[in-house]
Amino acid sequence: MARFPTELAPIFTPMTNDDLPAVMEMENVSFPSPWSVDTYRREIVTRNGSYWVVRPTVQKSANAGEAGPDIPRLLAYAGMWLLGDDAHITTIATHPAWRQRHIGEWLLIQMAGEARSHRISALTLEVRIHNRPALALYEKLGFVAVGLRRGYYQDTGEDARLLTLFAIDHPTVWEKLQARLEEIERA
């Protein structure tokens, strides 16, 4: 697995309408039933919505002579609803050419930090029951299965596992996430 792209100096920043063309490119290749651009336009302005992107701040690789993927405008994006004591991850995706570089994991921890800044104590999400890589990632970060949504994905009728990361506001949980974030950035 390749390392986190520190050479691009990625930043975690709010999603804007200007980001939507790049978001839609990733959306269309990442999901069997992509959201529409209008859905994103509504979501990024809703009171309970919190949508973010991972943006490279360096547009040329330090190793310009090496072959590698082109640097896209956005490396990843995610969104969540802030609902009382709970934040619900609604979407998360990484640019296909930049997967397996811990960007999604880094983004998810950043999202947990954003939720925590709103005094939220739990982070929930659904994941396709056959999406083994995503399930492994969520488990590694401390998410636990709390339910099953039968036939949740309308495109395939596939079930979704409902997962929750509890106590993100507790120092022990947060310190573990922060340590993993630092480990990703150092690798």
C-alpha atoms as an extended CHARMM CRD file, in Angstrom:
* protein
*
       187  EXT
         1         1  MET       CA              0.0000000000        0.0000000000        0.0000000000  PROA      1               0.0000000000
         2         2  ALA       CA              1.3240000000        3.4350000000       -0.9080000000  PROA      2               0.0000000000
         3         3  ARG       CA              1.8250000000        6.0530000000        1.7380000000  PROA      3               0.0000000000
         4         4  PHE       CA             -0.3050000000        9.0910000000        2.5510000000  PROA      4               0.0000000000
         5         5  PRO       CA              0.4660000000       11.8680000000        0.0210000000  PROA      5               0.0000000000
         6         6  THR       CA              2.1590000000       14.3180000000        2.3920000000  PROA      6               0.0000000000
         7         7  GLU       CA              4.0160000000       15.7290000000       -0.6180000000  PROA      7               0.0000000000
         8         8  LEU       CA              0.7090000000       17.2560000000       -1.7560000000  PROA      8               0.0000000000
         9         9  ALA       CA              0.1370000000       18.9880000000        1.6190000000  PROA      9               0.0000000000
        10        10  PRO       CA             -3.5450000000       17.9330000000        1.6980000000  PROA      10              0.0000000000
        11        11  ILE       CA             -5.9660000000       20.0800000000        3.6430000000  PROA      11              0.0000000000
        12        12  PHE       CA             -9.4130000000       19.3960000000        5.0950000000  PROA      12              0.0000000000
        13        13  THR       CA            -11.7080000000       22.2090000000        4.0380000000  PROA      13              0.0000000000
        14        14  PRO       CA            -15.4670000000       22.8330000000        3.6460000000  PROA      14              0.0000000000
        15        15  MET       CA            -17.0450000000       21.7690000000        0.3550000000  PROA      15              0.0000000000
        16        16  THR       CA            -18.2250000000       24.6270000000       -1.8570000000  PROA      16              0.0000000000
        17        17  ASN       CA            -20.2610000000       24.8410000000       -5.0460000000  PROA      17              0.0000000000
        18        18  ASP       CA            -16.9730000000       25.3000000000       -6.9300000000  PROA      18              0.0000000000
        19        19  ASP       CA            -15.9700000000       21.7940000000       -5.7780000000  PROA      19              0.0000000000
        20        20  LEU       CA            -19.0700000000       20.1150000000       -7.2050000000  PROA      20              0.0000000000
        21        21  PRO       CA            -17.7020000000       19.2580000000      -10.6850000000  PROA      21              0.0000000000
        22        22  ALA       CA            -14.8030000000       17.3460000000       -9.0740000000  PROA      22              0.0000000000
        23        23  VAL       CA            -17.1300000000       15.8150000000       -6.4570000000  PROA      23              0.0000000000
        24        24  MET       CA            -19.4890000000       14.6220000000       -9.1990000000  PROA      24              0.0000000000
        25        25  GLU       CA            -16.6420000000       13.0170000000      -11.1450000000  PROA      25              0.0000000000
        26        26  MET       CA            -15.7130000000       10.9730000000       -8.0690000000  PROA      26              0.0000000000
        27        27  GLU       CA            -19.3360000000       10.3320000000       -7.1700000000  PROA      27              0.0000000000
        28        28  ASN       CA            -20.1070000000        8.8650000000      -10.5800000000  PROA      28              0.0000000000
        29        29  VAL       CA            -17.2090000000        6.3980000000      -10.4990000000  PROA      29              0.0000000000
        30        30  SER       CA            -17.5330000000        5.5280000000       -6.8100000000  PROA      30              0.0000000000
        31        31  PHE       CA            -21.1920000000        4.6350000000       -6.3730000000  PROA      31              0.0000000000
        32        32  PRO       CA            -23.6820000000        2.4970000000       -8.3180000000  PROA      32              0.0000000000
        33        33  SER       CA            -26.4110000000        5.0750000000       -7.5600000000  PROA      33              0.0000000000
        34        34  PRO       CA            -24.6730000000        8.4500000000       -7.4120000000  PROA      34              0.0000000000
        35        35  TRP       CA            -26.2630000000       11.4910000000       -5.8440000000  PROA      35              0.0000000000
        36        36  SER       CA            -27.1670000000       14.3530000000       -8.1730000000  PROA      36              0.0000000000
        37        37  VAL       CA            -25.3550000000       17.6710000000       -8.2210000000  PROA      37              0.0000000000
        38        38  ASP       CA            -28.6050000000       19.2710000000       -7.0020000000  PROA      38              0.0000000000
        39        39  THR       CA            -28.5550000000       17.0160000000       -3.9380000000  PROA      39              0.0000000000
        40        40  TYR       CA            -25.0530000000       18.2440000000       -3.1110000000  PROA      40              0.0000000000
        41        41  ARG       CA            -26.0570000000       21.8720000000       -3.6910000000  PROA      41              0.0000000000
        42        42  ARG       CA            -28.8470000000       21.4380000000       -1.1300000000  PROA      42              0.0000000000
        43        43  GLU       CA            -26.7310000000       19.4480000000        1.3250000000  PROA      43              0.0000000000
        44        44  ILE       CA            -23.8460000000       21.9250000000        1.5470000000  PROA      44              0.0000000000
        45        45  VAL       CA            -26.1610000000       24.7450000000        2.6130000000  PROA      45              0.0000000000
        46        46  THR       CA            -28.4850000000       22.8550000000        4.9270000000  PROA      46              0.0000000000
        47        47  ARG       CA            -28.2980000000       23.7810000000        8.6020000000  PROA      47              0.0000000000
        48        48  ASN       CA            -27.5510000000       20.2110000000        9.7200000000  PROA      48              0.0000000000
        49        49  GLY       CA            -25.2070000000       19.3510000000        6.8630000000  PROA      49              0.0000000000
        50        50  SER       CA            -21.4320000000       19.3390000000        7.1450000000  PROA      50              0.0000000000
        51        51  TYR       CA            -19.6400000000       18.5650000000        3.8590000000  PROA      51              0.0000000000
        52        52  TRP       CA            -15.8650000000       18.5600000000        3.4530000000  PROA      52              0.0000000000
        53        53  VAL       CA            -13.1670000000       17.9010000000        0.8800000000  PROA      53              0.0000000000
        54        54  VAL       CA             -9.5110000000       16.9090000000        0.9400000000  PROA      54              0.0000000000
        55        55  ARG       CA             -7.7310000000       19.3460000000       -1.3130000000  PROA      55              0.0000000000
        56        56  PRO       CA             -4.0900000000       19.0670000000       -2.3960000000  PROA      56              0.0000000000
        57        57  THR       CA             -2.3310000000       22.3870000000       -1.8750000000  PROA      57              0.0000000000
        58        58  VAL       CA              0.6330000000       21.3240000000       -4.0300000000  PROA      58              0.0000000000
        59        59  GLN       CA             -0.2930000000       20.7160000000       -7.6530000000  PROA      59              0.0000000000
        60        60  LYS       CA              3.0180000000       19.2240000000       -8.8440000000  PROA      60              0.0000000000
        61        61  SER       CA              4.6990000000       16.2090000000       -7.3550000000  PROA      61              0.0000000000
        62        62  ALA       CA              8.1080000000       16.7530000000       -5.7460000000  PROA      62              0.0000000000
        63        63  ASN       CA              9.2070000000       13.7540000000       -7.8420000000  PROA      63              0.0000000000
        64        64  ALA       CA              8.1260000000       15.2790000000      -11.1460000000  PROA      64              0.0000000000
        65        65  GLY       CA             10.2390000000       12.8170000000      -13.1280000000  PROA      65              0.0000000000
        66        66  GLU       CA              8.4420000000        9.7740000000      -11.6860000000  PROA      66              0.0000000000
        67        67  ALA       CA              5.3840000000        8.3350000000      -13.3520000000  PROA      67              0.0000000000
        68        68  GLY       CA              2.2900000000        8.4730000000      -11.1970000000  PROA      68              0.0000000000
        69        69  PRO       CA             -1.3190000000        9.5300000000      -11.1630000000  PROA      69              0.0000000000
        70        70  ASP       CA             -2.2090000000       13.0560000000      -12.1820000000  PROA      70              0.0000000000
        71        71  ILE       CA             -3.0140000000       15.2590000000       -9.2270000000  PROA      71              0.0000000000
        72        72  PRO       CA             -6.7570000000       15.9210000000       -9.1890000000  PROA      72              0.0000000000
        73        73  ARG       CA             -8.4180000000       19.0660000000       -7.8660000000  PROA      73              0.0000000000
        74        74  LEU       CA             -9.8180000000       17.0110000000       -4.9490000000  PROA      74              0.0000000000
        75        75  LEU       CA             -8.4400000000       13.8440000000       -3.3930000000  PROA      75              0.0000000000
        76        76  ALA       CA            -11.5760000000       12.9230000000       -1.4360000000  PROA      76              0.0000000000
        77        77  TYR       CA            -14.8190000000       14.2220000000        0.0290000000  PROA      77              0.0000000000
        78        78  ALA       CA            -17.2910000000       13.3470000000        2.7640000000  PROA      78              0.0000000000
        79        79  GLY       CA            -20.4670000000       14.6040000000        4.3080000000  PROA      79              0.0000000000
        80        80  MET       CA            -22.4440000000       14.1570000000        7.4770000000  PROA      80              0.0000000000
        81        81  TRP       CA            -25.5840000000       15.3010000000        9.1740000000  PROA      81              0.0000000000
        82        82  LEU       CA            -25.2510000000       16.7560000000       12.6590000000  PROA      82              0.0000000000
        83        83  LEU       CA            -28.1880000000       15.3730000000       14.6270000000  PROA      83              0.0000000000
        84        84  GLY       CA            -28.1620000000       16.2020000000       18.3270000000  PROA      84              0.0000000000
        85        85  ASP       CA            -25.5740000000       13.9580000000       20.0260000000  PROA      85              0.0000000000
        86        86  ASP       CA            -24.9660000000       11.9740000000       16.8420000000  PROA      86              0.0000000000
        87        87  ALA       CA            -23.3450000000       12.7180000000       13.5100000000  PROA      87              0.0000000000
        88        88  HSD       CA            -24.3620000000       10.5310000000       10.5960000000  PROA      88              0.0000000000
        89        89  ILE       CA            -21.8580000000       10.0710000000        7.7540000000  PROA      89              0.0000000000
        90        90  THR       CA            -23.9160000000       10.3620000000        4.5670000000  PROA      90              0.0000000000
        91        91  THR       CA            -21.1420000000        9.9080000000        2.0160000000  PROA      91              0.0000000000
        92        92  ILE       CA            -17.4090000000        9.4030000000        1.7390000000  PROA      92              0.0000000000
        93        93  ALA       CA            -15.2890000000        8.7730000000       -1.3450000000  PROA      93              0.0000000000
        94        94  THR       CA            -11.6700000000        8.9420000000       -2.4510000000  PROA      94              0.0000000000
        95        95  HSD       CA            -10.4930000000        9.7090000000       -5.9720000000  PROA      95              0.0000000000
        96        96  PRO       CA             -9.9460000000        6.2990000000       -7.6670000000  PROA      96              0.0000000000
        97        97  ALA       CA             -6.3200000000        7.0310000000       -8.6030000000  PROA      97              0.0000000000
        98        98  TRP       CA             -5.5210000000        7.9500000000       -4.9930000000  PROA      98              0.0000000000
        99        99  ARG       CA             -7.1430000000        5.0610000000       -3.1220000000  PROA      99              0.0000000000
       100       100  GLN       CA             -5.1090000000        2.7770000000       -0.8490000000  PROA      100             0.0000000000
       101       101  ARG       CA             -3.1180000000        5.7930000000        0.4220000000  PROA      101             0.0000000000
       102       102  HSD       CA             -4.9900000000        6.2610000000        3.7470000000  PROA      102             0.0000000000
       103       103  ILE       CA             -6.7550000000        9.3930000000        2.4610000000  PROA      103             0.0000000000
       104       104  GLY       CA            -10.2310000000        8.0500000000        3.2850000000  PROA      104             0.0000000000
       105       105  GLU       CA             -9.1010000000        7.0220000000        6.7640000000  PROA      105             0.0000000000
       106       106  TRP       CA             -7.4980000000       10.4400000000        7.3110000000  PROA      106             0.0000000000
       107       107  LEU       CA            -10.6910000000       12.1180000000        6.0990000000  PROA      107             0.0000000000
       108       108  LEU       CA            -12.8990000000       10.0100000000        8.3640000000  PROA      108             0.0000000000
       109       109  ILE       CA            -10.8200000000       10.9630000000       11.4120000000  PROA      109             0.0000000000
       110       110  GLN       CA            -11.0370000000       14.6190000000       10.3790000000  PROA      110             0.0000000000
       111       111  MET       CA            -14.8260000000       14.2200000000       10.1320000000  PROA      111             0.0000000000
       112       112  ALA       CA            -14.8790000000       12.7520000000       13.6510000000  PROA      112             0.0000000000
       113       113  GLY       CA            -12.9530000000       15.8130000000       14.8240000000  PROA      113             0.0000000000
       114       114  GLU       CA            -15.4280000000       18.1070000000       13.1240000000  PROA      114             0.0000000000
       115       115  ALA       CA            -18.3290000000       16.2640000000       14.7730000000  PROA      115             0.0000000000
       116       116  ARG       CA            -16.5460000000       16.4500000000       18.1150000000  PROA      116             0.0000000000
       117       117  SER       CA            -16.1570000000       20.2290000000       17.7130000000  PROA      117             0.0000000000
       118       118  HSD       CA            -19.9780000000       20.3640000000       17.6530000000  PROA      118             0.0000000000
       119       119  ARG       CA            -20.1240000000       18.4890000000       20.9950000000  PROA      119             0.0000000000
       120       120  ILE       CA            -21.2440000000       15.3070000000       19.2920000000  PROA      120             0.0000000000
       121       121  SER       CA            -20.4510000000       12.0350000000       21.0290000000  PROA      121             0.0000000000
       122       122  ALA       CA            -21.1690000000        9.3810000000       18.3700000000  PROA      122             0.0000000000
       123       123  LEU       CA            -20.5740000000        8.9360000000       14.6710000000  PROA      123             0.0000000000
       124       124  THR       CA            -22.7710000000        6.5340000000       12.6640000000  PROA      124             0.0000000000
       125       125  LEU       CA            -22.8540000000        5.2970000000        9.0940000000  PROA      125             0.0000000000
       126       126  GLU       CA            -24.1650000000        2.5510000000        6.8490000000  PROA      126             0.0000000000
       127       127  VAL       CA            -21.9360000000        0.3490000000        4.7470000000  PROA      127             0.0000000000
       128       128  ARG       CA            -22.7540000000       -2.3660000000        2.2360000000  PROA      128             0.0000000000
       129       129  ILE       CA            -22.3940000000       -5.7140000000        4.0250000000  PROA      129             0.0000000000
       130       130  HSD       CA            -20.1140000000       -7.0210000000        1.2630000000  PROA      130             0.0000000000
       131       131  ASN       CA            -17.7710000000       -3.9990000000        1.2630000000  PROA      131             0.0000000000
       132       132  ARG       CA            -14.9610000000       -5.7610000000        3.1340000000  PROA      132             0.0000000000
       133       133  PRO       CA            -12.3160000000       -3.0130000000        2.7700000000  PROA      133             0.0000000000
       134       134  ALA       CA            -14.6560000000       -0.3770000000        4.2170000000  PROA      134             0.0000000000
       135       135  LEU       CA            -15.8030000000       -2.6880000000        7.0220000000  PROA      135             0.0000000000
       136       136  ALA       CA            -12.1640000000       -3.4020000000        7.9320000000  PROA      136             0.0000000000
       137       137  LEU       CA            -11.3430000000        0.3230000000        7.9970000000  PROA      137             0.0000000000
       138       138  TYR       CA            -14.3060000000        1.1880000000       10.1970000000  PROA      138             0.0000000000
       139       139  GLU       CA            -13.5470000000       -1.6620000000       12.5750000000  PROA      139             0.0000000000
       140       140  LYS       CA             -9.8890000000       -0.5640000000       12.8050000000  PROA      140             0.0000000000
       141       141  LEU       CA            -11.0470000000        2.9070000000       13.8710000000  PROA      141             0.0000000000
       142       142  GLY       CA            -13.3220000000        1.5150000000       16.5840000000  PROA      142             0.0000000000
       143       143  PHE       CA            -16.7430000000        1.4610000000       14.9060000000  PROA      143             0.0000000000
       144       144  VAL       CA            -19.0140000000       -1.3180000000       16.1540000000  PROA      144             0.0000000000
       145       145  ALA       CA            -21.9900000000       -2.9520000000       14.4520000000  PROA      145             0.0000000000
       146       146  VAL       CA            -25.2470000000       -1.7710000000       16.0030000000  PROA      146             0.0000000000
       147       147  GLY       CA            -27.7690000000       -2.9270000000       13.4330000000  PROA      147             0.0000000000
       148       148  LEU       CA            -28.6530000000       -4.1940000000       10.0040000000  PROA      148             0.0000000000
       149       149  ARG       CA            -30.7940000000       -2.3490000000        7.4690000000  PROA      149             0.0000000000
       150       150  ARG       CA            -32.2940000000       -4.9950000000        5.2070000000  PROA      150             0.0000000000
       151       151  GLY       CA            -32.5710000000       -4.0480000000        1.5230000000  PROA      151             0.0000000000
       152       152  TYR       CA            -31.1480000000       -0.6010000000        2.3070000000  PROA      152             0.0000000000
       153       153  TYR       CA            -29.4340000000       -0.0840000000       -1.0470000000  PROA      153             0.0000000000
       154       154  GLN       CA            -32.1990000000        0.3110000000       -3.6050000000  PROA      154             0.0000000000
       155       155  ASP       CA            -29.8990000000       -0.2270000000       -6.5950000000  PROA      155             0.0000000000
       156       156  THR       CA            -29.0730000000       -3.8240000000       -5.5910000000  PROA      156             0.0000000000
       157       157  GLY       CA            -31.3410000000       -4.5770000000       -2.6390000000  PROA      157             0.0000000000
       158       158  GLU       CA            -28.1890000000       -5.2280000000       -0.6070000000  PROA      158             0.0000000000
       159       159  ASP       CA            -28.3040000000       -4.9670000000        3.1590000000  PROA      159             0.0000000000
       160       160  ALA       CA            -26.3780000000       -2.3010000000        5.0360000000  PROA      160             0.0000000000
       161       161  ARG       CA            -24.5100000000       -2.7630000000        8.2750000000  PROA      161             0.0000000000
       162       162  LEU       CA            -25.1800000000        0.1330000000       10.6500000000  PROA      162             0.0000000000
       163       163  LEU       CA            -21.9850000000        1.0540000000       12.4960000000  PROA      163             0.0000000000
       164       164  THR       CA            -21.3100000000        3.5110000000       15.3030000000  PROA      164             0.0000000000
       165       165  LEU       CA            -18.1500000000        4.9710000000       16.7540000000  PROA      165             0.0000000000
       166       166  PHE       CA            -19.1250000000        5.8020000000       20.3150000000  PROA      166             0.0000000000
       167       167  ALA       CA            -17.6420000000        8.3390000000       22.7300000000  PROA      167             0.0000000000
       168       168  ILE       CA            -15.6430000000       10.4160000000       20.2450000000  PROA      168             0.0000000000
       169       169  ASP       CA            -15.8310000000       13.1350000000       22.9000000000  PROA      169             0.0000000000
       170       170  HSD       CA            -14.0720000000       10.8980000000       25.4600000000  PROA      170             0.0000000000
       171       171  PRO       CA            -10.3210000000       11.5970000000       25.7850000000  PROA      171             0.0000000000
       172       172  THR       CA             -9.3050000000        7.9300000000       25.4500000000  PROA      172             0.0000000000
       173       173  VAL       CA            -11.2080000000        7.4580000000       22.1840000000  PROA      173             0.0000000000
       174       174  TRP       CA            -10.1240000000       10.8100000000       20.7970000000  PROA      174             0.0000000000
       175       175  GLU       CA             -6.4590000000       10.2650000000       21.7000000000  PROA      175             0.0000000000
       176       176  LYS       CA             -6.4950000000        6.9420000000       19.8370000000  PROA      176             0.0000000000
       177       177  LEU       CA             -7.9320000000        8.6240000000       16.7210000000  PROA      177             0.0000000000
       178       178  GLN       CA             -5.4080000000       11.4690000000       16.9760000000  PROA      178             0.0000000000
       179       179  ALA       CA             -2.5450000000        8.9900000000       17.3160000000  PROA      179             0.0000000000
       180       180  ARG       CA             -3.7230000000        7.1880000000       14.1670000000  PROA      180             0.0000000000
       181       181  LEU       CA             -3.9930000000       10.5040000000       12.3080000000  PROA      181             0.0000000000
       182       182  GLU       CA             -0.4090000000       11.3640000000       13.2380000000  PROA      182             0.0000000000
       183       183  GLU       CA              0.7430000000        7.8650000000       12.2470000000  PROA      183             0.0000000000
       184       184  ILE       CA             -0.8750000000        8.2630000000        8.8110000000  PROA      184             0.0000000000
       185       185  GLU       CA              0.7690000000       11.6510000000        8.2880000000  PROA      185             0.0000000000
       186       186  ARG       CA              4.2290000000       10.3520000000        9.3040000000  PROA      186             0.0000000000
       187       187  ALA       CA              4.1710000000        7.1900000000        7.1880000000  PROA      187             0.0000000000
